[in-house]
C-alpha cells in the first residue's frame, strides 16, 4: 500500500466511521467538524483512547464476534474493544508477523505472559495463540510462573537447534532471569512491554541489555500494540518501531492536540490503524513519542497526567 492508497483508504474509512460510530460522530459534532470538509489525513480528529473505557466504540450494525479488554491496575476501568470480524484481526497480525519474522511455521513459539493469561479478553494472548496454531510446532506453549519448566524447554530447543521465538511481558522476563539464565544466541525474544505498576523505571535500551545478557541472545525485539488496536509495530534489535503498511503514526503537540508536529519533535502519539475499520481507526494515545523521517518511531513512555490537555477534557461531554 503506497502513500496515495493509504490516504485514500483512510479518508474513506473516516467518512464511514463518522456515520456508523455513534461515539465518534458525537465527538466530531462536539468539535464542530463536518466530515465532508475533511480532505486530508492531517485534518482528521483523533479520538482519545480513553473513550474505549467509557463508551462502546463500534462501527457495525452486526453484533461483535469478540470483545478484547485491556489490562488495568487496581481500581481502574479496563478498555473494551468490540471486534466485528476476528478474521480481520487475524489477517492483520499474521501479515505483520510475516513481514518482520517470516512464516510462523519455521518457529517454535513460547510465551511468558502472566497477568495476561490470568484474565480473559487479552488480544495479545489471542494473537500468540493463533500464531502457535499456525506454527504447529509440538513444543509451543504458554508459561505463567513455572520458570524452571520454561528454562528446561529452552535448553532442549537450544540443543535441538530449532528456531525459537519467546514472547514475554517485560516484568515476567526480568523475573525469569532472577533465577534462570542461559546462553542461547539464536533465541529471538519479543518483549511486549508491561512494567506499569511494578515500581521499576527502565529505558528500553536498559531492558534490552539485561535481556541480552540473561538469555545470551543478540536478538531482542519489542512489540508495540494495545487492546484498542488490531495492528502491531515491531522494533527489531533496536529502539525504533516500524509499523506495517496499513498503520501510521503522527505526533501531536501536548498543549494543542489538533496541531501535528514535524518529524524529530517529541509529543503525543496519534495512530491510524486501518484494520480498526469497525471500531475507530484514528486514536489519540497517552503515549509520548518521536516520529523520524523514515516513518520509524520511538515510544518514550506515558504522557504525565499533568500534560493531558485539549480534547481529552471533552470526554465527559460526549453522551451516547
C-alpha positions in Angstrom: 0.0 0.0 0.0 1.6 3.3 -1.1 1.1 6.7 0.4 -1.7 7.6 -2.0 -3.6 4.4 -1.4 -3.2 4.7 2.3 -4.5 8.3 2.3 -7.5 7.5 0.1 -8.4 4.4 2.2 -8.0 6.4 5.5 -10.3 9.1 4.3 -12.9 6.6 3.1 -12.8 4.9 6.5 -13.0 8.2 8.3 -16.3 9.1 6.4 -17.6 5.6 7.1 -16.9 5.8 10.8 -18.2 9.3 11.1 -21.5 7.9 10.0 -21.5 4.5 11.7 -19.7 5.0 15.0 -22.1 6.9 17.4 -19.3 7.9 19.8 -17.1 9.2 17.1 -20.0 11.0 15.4 -20.9 12.7 18.6 -17.3 13.6 19.3 -17.0 15.2 15.8 -20.2 17.2 16.4 -18.9 18.4 19.7 -15.8 19.6 17.9 -17.8 21.3 15.2 -16.2 19.2 12.5 -18.2 18.5 9.3 -16.8 15.2 7.9 -17.4 16.3 4.3 -14.9 19.2 4.9 -12.1 16.8 5.8 -9.9 16.4 2.7 -6.5 15.4 4.2 -5.4 13.0 6.9 -3.9 15.8 8.9 -7.4 17.3 9.3 -8.9 14.1 10.8 -9.7 14.4 14.5 -8.3 11.6 16.6 -10.5 10.0 19.2 -8.9 10.0 22.7 -8.2 6.4 23.6 -9.9 6.9 27.0 -13.3 6.6 25.2 -12.7 2.8 24.9 -13.0 2.7 28.7 -16.2 4.7 29.0 -18.1 4.1 25.7 -18.7 1.4 23.1 -16.6 2.5 20.2 -18.2 0.4 17.4 -18.9 0.9 13.7 -21.0 -2.1 12.7 -24.7 -3.0 12.7 -23.8 -6.6 13.4 -23.1 -7.9 17.0 -19.4 -8.1 17.7 -17.7 -11.5 17.4 -15.4 -10.8 20.3 -14.6 -8.1 22.9 -10.9 -7.6 23.8 -10.1 -5.9 27.1 -7.0 -4.0 28.3 -5.1 -4.8 31.4 -5.9 -2.3 34.3 -4.3 -1.6 37.6 -6.4 -2.0 40.7 -9.4 0.3 40.7 -9.0 1.3 37.1 -11.6 0.7 34.3 -10.3 -1.5 31.5 -10.8 -0.5 27.9 -13.1 -2.6 25.8 -12.5 -3.1 22.0 -15.6 -4.6 20.3 -14.4 -6.5 17.2 -16.9 -7.2 14.5 -14.7 -9.5 12.4 -12.0 -11.6 14.2 -10.7 -12.6 10.7 -9.6 -9.1 10.1 -7.5 -9.1 13.3 -6.0 -12.5 12.4 -5.2 -11.3 8.9 -3.6 -8.2 10.3 -1.3 -9.8 12.9 -0.4 -12.7 10.6 0.7 -10.5 7.8 2.6 -8.3 10.2 4.4 -11.2 11.8 5.4 -12.5 8.3 6.7 -9.0 7.4 9.1 -8.9 10.3 9.9 -12.5 11.2 8.9 -14.8 8.3 6.3 -17.6 8.5 5.2 -18.9 11.9 5.7 -22.5 10.6 9.5 -22.1 10.8 9.4 -21.4 14.6 8.7 -22.9 17.9 6.8 -20.2 19.7 6.8 -19.8 23.5 5.1 -17.2 25.6 5.8 -16.0 29.1 2.6 -13.9 29.7 1.5 -14.0 33.4 -1.2 -11.4 34.2 -2.4 -11.6 30.5 -3.1 -15.3 30.8 -4.7 -14.8 34.2 -7.5 -12.7 32.9 -9.9 -13.0 30.0 -10.1 -10.9 26.9 -6.4 -10.3 26.1 -5.8 -9.5 22.5 -2.1 -10.4 23.0 -2.9 -13.9 24.2 -5.3 -14.4 21.3 -2.6 -13.3 18.8 0.1 -15.5 20.2 -2.2 -18.5 20.5 -3.2 -18.2 16.8 0.5 -17.8 15.8 1.2 -21.0 17.7 -1.6 -22.7 15.8 -0.1 -21.6 12.5 3.3 -22.7 13.7 2.1 -26.2 14.6 5.4 -27.0 16.5 4.9 -29.7 19.2 6.9 -27.7 21.8 4.9 -24.5 21.5 3.5 -23.4 24.8 2.4 -20.7 27.3 4.0 -20.2 30.7 2.9 -18.4 33.9 5.4 -18.7 36.8 6.8 -22.1 36.0 10.2 -20.7 35.2 12.1 -24.0 35.6 9.8 -25.7 33.1 10.4 -22.9 30.6 14.2 -23.0 31.3 14.4 -26.7 30.5 12.3 -26.3 27.4 14.6 -23.5 26.2 17.6 -25.7 26.9 16.1 -28.6 24.9 15.3 -26.4 22.0 18.7 -24.9 22.0 20.2 -28.4 21.9 17.8 -29.4 19.1 19.0 -26.2 17.2 15.4 -25.2 16.4 14.4 -21.6 15.7 12.6 -20.3 18.7 10.6 -17.1 19.4 9.8 -16.2 23.0 7.1 -13.6 23.6 7.2 -12.2 27.1 5.8 -9.4 29.1 8.7 -7.3 30.4 8.4 -7.8 34.1 8.0 -11.6 33.6 11.1 -11.8 31.5 13.0 -10.0 34.3 11.6 -12.2 37.0 12.6 -15.3 35.0 16.2 -14.0 34.7 16.3 -13.6 38.5 16.6 -17.4 38.9 17.5 -18.6 35.4 20.0 -17.6 32.7 21.3 -19.3 29.6 23.3 -18.8 26.5 21.0 -19.1 23.5 22.5 -16.9 20.8 19.8 -17.8 18.2 16.8 -17.2 20.5 14.5 -14.4 19.4 12.9 -12.6 22.4 10.0 -10.3 21.8 9.2 -8.2 24.8 5.7 -6.7 24.8 6.1 -4.0 27.4 4.4 -4.3 30.7 6.2 -2.6 33.6 3.2 -0.5 34.6 2.6 -0.7 38.3 5.8 -2.6 39.1 7.6 0.4 40.5 10.6 -0.1 38.2 11.7 2.5 35.7 13.9 1.1 32.9 14.6 2.5 29.5 14.1 0.2 26.6 17.8 0.1 26.0 18.5 -0.8 29.6 15.8 -3.5 29.5 17.3 -5.0 26.3 20.8 -5.0 27.7 19.5 -7.1 30.7 17.6 -9.5 28.4 20.5 -9.8 26.0 22.9 -10.7 28.8 20.4 -13.0 30.6 19.3 -15.0 27.6 22.7 -14.9 25.9 20.9 -13.7 22.7 21.6 -10.9 20.3 18.0 -11.0 19.0 16.0 -8.8 21.4 12.9 -7.2 19.9 9.9 -5.1 21.1 6.3 -5.3 20.1 4.0 -2.2 20.3 0.3 -2.9 20.5 -2.7 -2.3 22.6 -6.2 -3.7 23.1 -7.7 -0.8 21.2 -5.7 -1.7 18.1 -5.9 -4.6 15.6 -2.3 -3.9 14.4 1.2 -4.0 15.9 4.5 -2.4 15.3 7.9 -4.0 16.0 11.3 -2.7 16.9 13.8 -5.2 15.6 17.0 -5.2 17.6 16.7 -1.5 18.4 14.8 1.5 19.8 12.8 2.4 16.7 9.5 0.8 15.9 8.3 0.2 12.3 4.6 -0.1 11.5 3.0 -2.3 8.8 1.8 -0.5 5.7 -1.8 -0.2 6.9 -0.7 1.7 10.1 0.6 5.2 10.5 2.0 7.3 13.4 1.6 11.0 13.8 2.9 13.2 16.7 0.7 15.9 18.2 1.6 18.9 20.3 0.9 18.2 24.0 -0.7 21.6 24.6 -2.7 21.7 21.3 -3.8 18.2 20.4 -5.1 19.4 17.0 -1.7 20.5 15.9 0.6 17.9 14.4 4.4 18.2 15.0 7.1 17.7 12.3 9.5 14.7 12.5 12.0 14.8 15.2 9.9 16.6 17.8 8.6 14.9 21.0 4.8 14.8 21.5 1.8 12.7 21.9 1.4 9.6 19.7 -1.6 9.5 17.3 -2.3 6.3 15.5 -4.1 5.4 12.3 -4.9 1.7 12.2 -6.9 0.8 9.0 -7.6 -2.6 10.4 -9.8 -0.9 13.0 -12.4 -0.4 10.3 -15.3 -1.5 12.5 -14.4 0.5 15.7 -12.3 3.7 15.2 -9.1 3.9 13.1 -8.0 7.3 14.4 -6.8 7.1 18.0 -5.1 9.7 20.2 -3.0 7.6 22.7 -1.5 8.5 26.0 2.0 7.6 24.8 4.9 10.0 24.3 6.9 9.5 21.2 9.0 10.8 18.3 8.5 10.2 14.6 11.5 10.0 12.3 11.7 11.0 8.6 11.8 7.3 7.6 8.5 6.8 9.4 10.0 4.7 12.2 9.1 5.9 15.7 10.2 5.8 19.3 7.9 5.3 22.3 9.4 7.3 25.2 6.8 6.4 27.9 3.5 7.6 29.1 2.4 11.2 29.0 2.4 12.6 32.5 -1.2 13.3 33.7 -0.5 16.9 34.1 0.3 17.2 30.4 -3.0 15.8 29.2 -4.8 18.7 27.6 -7.4 19.7 25.0 -9.8 17.2 23.6 -9.2 14.8 26.5 -11.3 17.2 28.5 -14.2 16.7 26.2 -14.8 13.1 27.1 -17.3 13.7 29.8 -19.4 15.8 27.4 -19.9 13.0 24.9 -23.1 11.3 25.9 -24.4 8.3 24.0 
